[in-house]
Amino acid sequence: MSRFSPANMYWADVPTPIDFDWTNAWDEAEQESRYAFWEAFGENNQLVYSSDSGAVTQFSKTEPTREMTYQPYEDGSYDGEYPEGPMMSAYWPLGTLLPLGDPARTASAMRDLSVCLVQVDEVYGVALTGGGMDLSWHLASAAVAAGFLPWAGLSLDNWEYGISTVGSAWARRVRTAVKYRLAAERRNAARKLAEIERNWR
Protein backbone atom coordinates (compact mmCIF):
# COMPACT_ATOMS: atom_id res chain seq x y z
CA MET A 1 0.00 0.00 0.00
CA SER A 2 1.23 3.49 -0.86
CA ARG A 3 2.81 5.54 1.92
CA PHE A 4 2.43 8.98 0.34
CA SER A 5 0.95 11.67 2.57
CA PRO A 6 -1.62 13.88 0.80
CA ALA A 7 0.67 16.93 1.05
CA ASN A 8 3.28 15.05 -1.00
CA MET A 9 0.87 13.74 -3.63
CA TYR A 10 0.75 15.06 -7.16
CA TRP A 11 -2.29 16.53 -8.87
CA ALA A 12 -3.38 14.60 -11.96
CA ASP A 13 -2.93 16.49 -15.23
CA VAL A 14 -6.61 16.09 -16.23
CA PRO A 15 -9.48 15.64 -13.73
CA THR A 16 -11.69 13.50 -15.98
CA PRO A 17 -11.28 10.33 -18.06
CA ILE A 18 -10.08 10.32 -21.67
CA ASP A 19 -11.75 8.07 -24.23
CA PHE A 20 -9.36 5.66 -25.90
CA ASP A 21 -9.82 2.70 -28.25
CA TRP A 22 -7.35 0.05 -27.03
CA THR A 23 -8.07 -2.23 -29.98
CA ASN A 24 -7.24 0.41 -32.58
CA ALA A 25 -4.11 2.02 -31.14
CA TRP A 26 -1.46 1.20 -33.73
CA ASP A 27 0.71 4.15 -34.77
CA GLU A 28 1.43 3.64 -38.47
CA ALA A 29 4.17 6.26 -38.60
CA GLU A 30 6.10 4.81 -35.64
CA GLN A 31 5.12 1.19 -36.36
CA GLU A 32 4.28 0.58 -32.70
CA SER A 33 1.35 0.65 -30.32
CA ARG A 34 0.42 4.03 -28.88
CA TYR A 35 0.07 2.50 -25.42
CA ALA A 36 1.63 0.06 -22.98
CA PHE A 37 0.25 -1.38 -19.76
CA TRP A 38 1.57 -2.82 -16.50
CA GLU A 39 -0.73 -5.11 -14.55
CA ALA A 40 -0.35 -7.04 -11.29
CA PHE A 41 -1.39 -10.70 -11.41
CA GLY A 42 -0.61 -14.14 -10.03
CA GLU A 43 -0.82 -15.49 -6.51
CA ASN A 44 -1.16 -12.54 -4.12
CA ASN A 45 -0.68 -10.25 -7.15
CA GLN A 46 3.09 -10.26 -6.59
CA LEU A 47 3.86 -10.37 -10.31
CA VAL A 48 3.65 -7.40 -12.67
CA TYR A 49 3.46 -7.92 -16.42
CA SER A 50 4.76 -5.24 -18.78
CA SER A 51 3.20 -5.25 -22.26
CA ASP A 52 5.98 -2.92 -23.35
CA SER A 53 8.78 -5.43 -22.82
CA GLY A 54 6.87 -8.67 -22.26
CA ALA A 55 8.79 -9.07 -19.00
CA VAL A 56 7.39 -9.98 -15.63
CA THR A 57 8.73 -8.45 -12.42
CA GLN A 58 8.15 -10.12 -9.08
CA PHE A 59 7.62 -7.94 -6.02
CA SER A 60 7.78 -9.46 -2.56
CA LYS A 61 8.30 -8.18 0.96
CA THR A 62 10.59 -11.08 1.78
CA GLU A 63 12.60 -11.37 -1.45
CA PRO A 64 14.39 -8.79 -3.56
CA THR A 65 12.64 -7.64 -6.70
CA ARG A 66 13.50 -9.84 -9.66
CA GLU A 67 12.62 -10.00 -13.33
CA MET A 68 11.61 -13.18 -15.11
CA THR A 69 10.32 -14.20 -18.49
CA TYR A 70 6.63 -14.99 -18.67
CA GLN A 71 6.41 -17.65 -21.36
CA PRO A 72 3.26 -19.25 -22.78
CA TYR A 73 2.92 -22.95 -23.42
CA GLU A 74 3.56 -24.20 -26.97
CA ASP A 75 -0.12 -23.73 -27.86
CA GLY A 76 0.06 -20.09 -26.75
CA SER A 77 -1.97 -20.58 -23.55
CA TYR A 78 -0.85 -19.56 -20.08
CA ASP A 79 -1.14 -21.35 -16.78
CA GLY A 80 -3.67 -19.59 -14.56
CA GLU A 81 -4.49 -15.92 -14.72
CA TYR A 82 -3.05 -13.87 -17.56
CA PRO A 83 -2.97 -10.05 -17.53
CA GLU A 84 -5.10 -8.73 -20.37
CA GLY A 85 -4.74 -5.01 -19.80
CA PRO A 86 -7.41 -2.32 -20.06
CA MET A 87 -10.98 -3.44 -20.71
CA MET A 88 -13.03 -0.24 -20.81
CA SER A 89 -12.61 2.36 -23.57
CA ALA A 90 -11.16 5.12 -21.40
CA TYR A 91 -8.36 5.88 -18.97
CA TRP A 92 -7.83 8.39 -16.18
CA PRO A 93 -4.63 10.38 -16.87
CA LEU A 94 -2.01 10.97 -14.18
CA GLY A 95 0.89 12.75 -15.87
CA THR A 96 4.20 12.20 -17.62
CA LEU A 97 6.10 11.36 -14.42
CA LEU A 98 5.45 8.78 -11.71
CA PRO A 99 6.35 9.54 -8.06
CA LEU A 100 7.45 5.89 -7.61
CA GLY A 101 9.64 6.20 -10.71
CA ASP A 102 9.20 2.69 -12.08
CA PRO A 103 5.94 1.74 -13.87
CA ALA A 104 6.16 -1.87 -12.67
CA ARG A 105 6.57 -0.74 -9.06
CA THR A 106 3.63 1.64 -9.49
CA ALA A 107 1.48 -1.18 -10.89
CA SER A 108 2.54 -3.36 -7.97
CA ALA A 109 1.32 -0.66 -5.56
CA MET A 110 -2.08 -0.90 -7.30
CA ARG A 111 -2.33 -4.68 -6.83
CA ASP A 112 -5.65 -6.10 -5.66
CA LEU A 113 -7.52 -3.30 -7.44
CA SER A 114 -9.41 -3.80 -10.72
CA VAL A 115 -7.03 -1.51 -12.61
CA CYS A 116 -3.78 -1.44 -14.52
CA LEU A 117 -1.25 1.30 -15.14
CA VAL A 118 -1.19 2.49 -18.75
CA GLN A 119 1.01 4.85 -20.74
CA VAL A 120 -0.72 6.43 -23.72
CA ASP A 121 1.76 8.27 -25.90
CA GLU A 122 3.83 9.92 -23.12
CA VAL A 123 1.13 10.17 -20.42
CA TYR A 124 0.67 7.63 -17.63
CA GLY A 125 -2.81 6.84 -16.41
CA VAL A 126 -5.06 4.28 -14.79
CA ALA A 127 -7.42 2.05 -16.76
CA LEU A 128 -10.03 -0.42 -15.56
CA THR A 129 -9.42 -4.13 -16.08
CA GLY A 130 -13.09 -4.97 -15.53
CA GLY A 131 -16.50 -3.40 -15.55
CA GLY A 132 -20.13 -3.99 -14.73
CA MET A 133 -20.22 -1.92 -11.53
CA ASP A 134 -19.07 1.40 -10.15
CA LEU A 135 -15.30 1.08 -9.76
CA SER A 136 -14.70 4.70 -8.72
CA TRP A 137 -13.20 3.61 -5.40
CA HIS A 138 -10.78 1.30 -7.23
CA LEU A 139 -9.69 4.20 -9.46
CA ALA A 140 -9.31 6.54 -6.47
CA SER A 141 -7.28 3.94 -4.55
CA ALA A 142 -5.07 3.41 -7.60
CA ALA A 143 -4.40 7.15 -7.82
CA VAL A 144 -3.44 7.25 -4.14
CA ALA A 145 -1.21 4.17 -4.58
CA ALA A 146 0.57 5.90 -7.46
CA GLY A 147 1.11 9.07 -5.39
CA PHE A 148 -1.69 11.22 -6.86
CA LEU A 149 -4.76 12.87 -5.36
CA PRO A 150 -7.95 11.21 -6.66
CA TRP A 151 -9.60 12.85 -9.66
CA ALA A 152 -12.41 15.32 -8.99
CA GLY A 153 -14.65 13.59 -11.54
CA LEU A 154 -15.00 10.34 -9.56
CA SER A 155 -18.24 9.54 -7.75
CA LEU A 156 -17.10 8.75 -4.21
CA ASP A 157 -20.29 9.67 -2.36
CA ASN A 158 -21.10 6.32 -0.72
CA TRP A 159 -18.65 5.62 2.12
CA GLU A 160 -20.05 2.17 2.92
CA TYR A 161 -19.76 1.17 -0.74
CA GLY A 162 -16.15 2.33 -0.73
CA ILE A 163 -15.34 0.15 2.26
CA SER A 164 -17.09 -2.85 0.71
CA THR A 165 -15.28 -2.52 -2.64
CA VAL A 166 -11.69 -1.61 -1.65
CA GLY A 167 -11.59 -2.33 2.08
CA SER A 168 -11.41 0.00 5.04
CA ALA A 169 -7.64 0.72 4.79
CA TRP A 170 -7.84 1.93 1.18
CA ALA A 171 -11.13 3.76 1.82
CA ARG A 172 -9.54 5.71 4.70
CA ARG A 173 -6.53 6.65 2.56
CA VAL A 174 -8.83 7.80 -0.26
CA ARG A 175 -10.94 9.83 2.22
CA THR A 176 -7.81 11.56 3.58
CA ALA A 177 -6.58 12.39 0.06
CA VAL A 178 -9.98 13.68 -1.10
CA LYS A 179 -10.34 15.87 2.00
CA TYR A 180 -6.88 17.33 1.32
CA ARG A 181 -7.76 17.98 -2.34
CA LEU A 182 -11.07 19.65 -1.45
CA ALA A 183 -9.43 21.85 1.20
CA ALA A 184 -6.75 22.91 -1.32
CA GLU A 185 -9.43 23.66 -3.92
CA ARG A 186 -11.34 25.75 -1.33
CA ARG A 187 -8.18 27.73 -0.48
CA ASN A 188 -7.51 28.34 -4.19
CA ALA A 189 -11.10 29.45 -4.77
CA ALA A 190 -10.96 31.83 -1.77
CA ARG A 191 -7.70 33.32 -3.08
CA LYS A 192 -9.21 33.85 -6.53
CA LEU A 193 -12.33 35.45 -5.05
CA ALA A 194 -10.17 37.82 -2.99
CA GLU A 195 -8.17 38.71 -6.09
CA ILE A 196 -11.36 39.49 -8.00
CA GLU A 197 -12.58 41.69 -5.15
CA ARG A 198 -9.31 43.61 -5.15
CA ASN A 199 -8.66 43.95 -8.85
CA TRP A 200 -11.94 43.75 -10.76
CA ARG A 201 -13.30 47.23 -10.05
Beta strands, then each sheet from edge to edge (+ up, - down):
strand 1: 18-19
strand 2: 26-27
strand 3: 32-33
strand 4: 35-41
strand 5: 47-50
strand 6: 55-58
strand 7: 66-69
strand 8: 90-95
strand 9: 115-120
strand 10: 123-128
sheet 1: 1+ 8- 10+ 9- 4+ 5- 6+ 7-
sheet 2: 2+ 3-
end
